[in-house]
Amino acid sequence: MVKESAHITQQIAAQLKYTRKQKGWSLDKTAQATGVSKAMLGQIEREESSPTIATLWKIATGLDASFSSFISSQTSDAYVLSQQRQAAFTHDPDMQVTTLFKFNPVTRMETFEITLTNHHEQRSSAHASGVTEHIHVLKGELAVYQQDVWHTVKANEQFILQADTAHGYRDETGETTFIDIICYP
């Protein structure tokens, strides 16, 4: 797990630096766009700090980048099948994120399998305008927070989340696994 955490930290650092430089943005401009401090962004780029999942979402949203671009290995062919990659986040041990399909610029979608344990609650700030998350619960019971209301989604049920507002997920049973298909406008 430690080795995988180090790899994810390296992947996030490299992608942050690459995306920022592609845009021609300084750390100051990136901080303004993401709402993440310049100091924290610098620490992430230097691999001195690993962001929480919520912070990584803020970075991805502010840079207008996909979440999977930060945690999945890059390949030159978007249609090549690749191994699933599970991201281990040091600050979020009760949330495992496995990339099933990384962001595809043609479909404008990415797909994750997410497992929450120990009644973990994960809150997220709003993503870019028009982003939706199509959730299918595989096992357990998931509470989904949207527009100040918690909705219960049981195994084999679905929920479409308007992710361009503050939202969240909570494991209601001690372990809940769900598929999350994120669709970008």
Secondary structure as UniProt FT lines:
FT   HELIX           2..23
FT   HELIX           27..34
FT   HELIX           38..45
FT   TURN            46..47
FT   HELIX           53..62
FT   TURN            63..64
FT   HELIX           68..71
FT   TURN            78..79
FT   STRAND          85..87
FT   TURN            90..91
FT   TURN            93..94
FT   STRAND          95..104
FT   TURN            105..108
FT   STRAND          109..117
FT   TURN            118..119
FT   STRAND          121..124
FT   TURN            129..130
FT   STRAND          132..139
FT   STRAND          141..146
FT   TURN            147..148
FT   STRAND          149..154
FT   TURN            155..156
FT   STRAND          158..162
FT   TURN            163..164
FT   STRAND          167..171
FT   STRAND          175..183
//
